[in-house]
Amino acid sequence: MKAPMSDLDRFDHAILRILAVDGRITATELARRIGLSKSPTQARLKRLEEAGVITGYRAILDPIRMGQAHVAFVEVRLSDTREAALQAFNRAVLAVPEIEQCHMIASRFDYLLKVRTADIQDYRRVLAERISALPHVAGTSTYVAMEAVKEVS
C-alpha cells in the first residue's frame, strides 16, 4: 500500500475534484477552472500522476445499458484463512469478470464481493460454477440489490 501524499494543496485538490467528474477536460480548461495558467497546471497534473495519486483515466460504462443490471453482494466464508489460502483466493477472484469488487472484511465472514450479472439466473450460474469453486470457499450468503442509490465509479 502506497503512503498518502501529504503535500497536496488547494490547487491539487481542485484538480482532483474536477478530474473525478470530467477526466476528458482539456488542460487549458482545467487551468482556467482552478485559476492557474496552463504550464503550472500541467506540471501539477504530471506530479500527481507520477506520485500515483492519479492512477489512470477510463471510460465509465453504464452496466444497465450493457445488459448487466443485476447486482448481488456476497459474503464469503473461507475454510482456511492462513496467508497462502488468502493469496490463492485473491488471485482466483481476479479471474472472475462478474466480480466487480472484492474486499477482505473483519467480520464473521472473510470477504465481501460485489457481483454484477445480467439477471438472477446468470447470477445463480456464476455463484454455483465460479464463486463456490474459488479456493477455500466454505460458504456464501447473497444479498440482492434492488436499487443503487449512490455509486461512485
N, C-alpha and C positions, 0 to 999 in steps of 0.2 A: 504494500500500500504506500503510495506516494505521500510525502508530507505536504500539508496545505501551504499554499503560497501566501505568506503573511504580509507582503508589501504591496497589496492591491490598494490603489487609491480610488477616489470617486470617479475618475475617468475610466479606469479599468472596470469598475463595477457597472458603469453606464454602458460600456462596450459589451459586456457580457449579457446584461439585461436585453439590449437591443438585438444582439445576435441570437439569443434564445428564442426570440419571436420571429426574427427575419434573418436567417442565415445567408440569404442571397443579396442582402443590401450591399450597395457599392461602397468602396472606401470613401469616396467623396461625400456620399450621403451620410455615412456613419460619422465622418469627421464633422459635418455640419450639425448633426443632431447632438453630438457630445460637446461641441464648442471648441474644437481644436482644428488645426489645419490638417491637411491630408497626410503629410510626411510623418509627423509625430503619431498620428492615429495608426498608420500602417506599422510603425515601429512597435507600438504597444501591442497591436494585434499579433505581430510576429513573436514578440516576447511571450505573450500569453499562450500561443501555440507551442513554442519551444519548451516552455515550462510545464506543459501538459495540462494547463487549466482548460484550454480548448482542445478537446481530443479528436475532433473531426466535424465534418459537415455532411448532412444527409437529407434525403427527401423524406418527408413524413407522409406515410401512406394511410389511406382510410381502410381499415380492415373490413368494415362492413361492405364497402363497395367491392372489395376483393373476395367477398364470399366467406369471410371469417368472423361472423357475428357472435358466435358462441364463446363465452369466457367462463372458465372454471378456475377456482383456486383449490389447490390440492395440498393437503397436509401429508407429508411422507414421514413415516417412521422407519428407521433402519434397524436391522438386526445386529449390526456391528458399527460402532462409532469410533473405532480406532482410526488413526490418521490414514493408513493405507486404504481403509474402506471408504472414508470420506473422499479421498482423492479419486478413487475409482468411480464413485457416484458422480462427483463433479465432472470428470472427463466424459462420462457417458451422457450426462444431461446435455452437454454441448452439441451432441449429435442428433438431438430430437428437435426438429424445427418447430413443432407445435408448442414447445415450452418457450414462452416468451420471456419469462423471468424465473430465476431460481435464487432463493435466499436461504442461507443456513439460519436457523432460528433457535434461540434459547428458550425452550418451552417443553411441553410434554411430547412434542414431535420434533423432528430434526430439520426438516426443510419445508418451505412453502413455495409452491410453484404456481405461476400464472400460465394457464394453458389456453390457447386460442385455436378453435376449430370451426368448421362450417356449421355444425349442428350437434345435437345430443348424441345421435348415432355415431357420428365421426368421433366425438369425444370418448364414447364407450370403447370404440376400437383402439384409440390411442392409449387409453388407460389400460386396457387389457393386454395389448401387444407391445407397447413401448414403455410406459411408465412402470407398470408392475414388473417388467422384465429388467429394469435397471438394477445394477449391482446392489445387493444387500437390502433391498426393499422388503420390509416385513409387513407393512400395511399402509393403507391410504384412507383419507377421508376427503370427500369432494364437497365444495360449496359452489353452486352455480350463481353467477352474477345475473341479476335481472336487468340492471341499467348501470351505465357508467355515469356517475355524477360529475367526477373530475378525474381526468387522466393527464399526466404530464408525459410528453414524448421525449 
